[in-house]
Amino acid sequence: MPVVVVMGVAGSGKTTVGTELARRLGVPYAEADEFHPEANIAKMSAGTPLTDEDRWPWLDAIARWIGRHAGPGGVVTSSALKRSYRDVLRGGGDVWFVHLHGDRELIAERMRKRSGHFMPVSLLDSQIADLEPLQPDEAGVVLDIARSPADLVEAALRSLPDSS
């Protein structure tokens, strides 16, 4: 089974969908935010977007996690905004992307309502500007976040190559 990477901009529901997807698949789950060095978290907390240079070590750490879970499977979240970032993640092993995509206003509303997260709403537009949608040759599925989390998980499960 491939490692599932639940991707999308901040506030798209990666953690909610990813944790439930991992539970349903019976595989380990990893939260991308846990792979960020403190300097990245401090930068984002201050409202400063990350640069590609900031992201490479973070992406490499996620790719190593993917490599450790290739075969038995796992679920990890990552914004994976650019194809070049997804290329790094694919370097870790067989992956299937679940891109949670949706309306900017819905995402901003969700971000304003959540508590205890370092990513401010002010960085949403920079993430949207950086986002390069999955290309036809990239393994994965794009799901509309206007659907309920339960529906998103079901759709993700149905999309997996090994699903029956």
C-alpha angles and dihedrals in degrees: 000000000000122000108257115228111198103205139181143104122304112289096024093116102260095145095045094048095037097053093048092044091053091048092051092047093044092231135125119277128212128188113221092217088067090063094057117105114237090253091062093049091048091050094050092043088057090053096254116136117233120249125224088257089056091051102048097078090045092051091046090054091051090047090054089052089050089051091054091051100041108123103020089047138225142190123242131173123225133155086230087183099168132046089236089058091050089049088059091050092048087054087069094062144283109344137179116202122217104193112200104205132174154134115318093227093052090050093047090050091052091049092051091052098050122088134204097031124121097215111097123211087241089075095054095089092052090052092048090049091052095045115116108187121232111279123226091256093054116094110240150066135262116224128190112237091212083085121086119267089248091054091047092052091048091049091048091051091050091050096055114110093230095046119114 
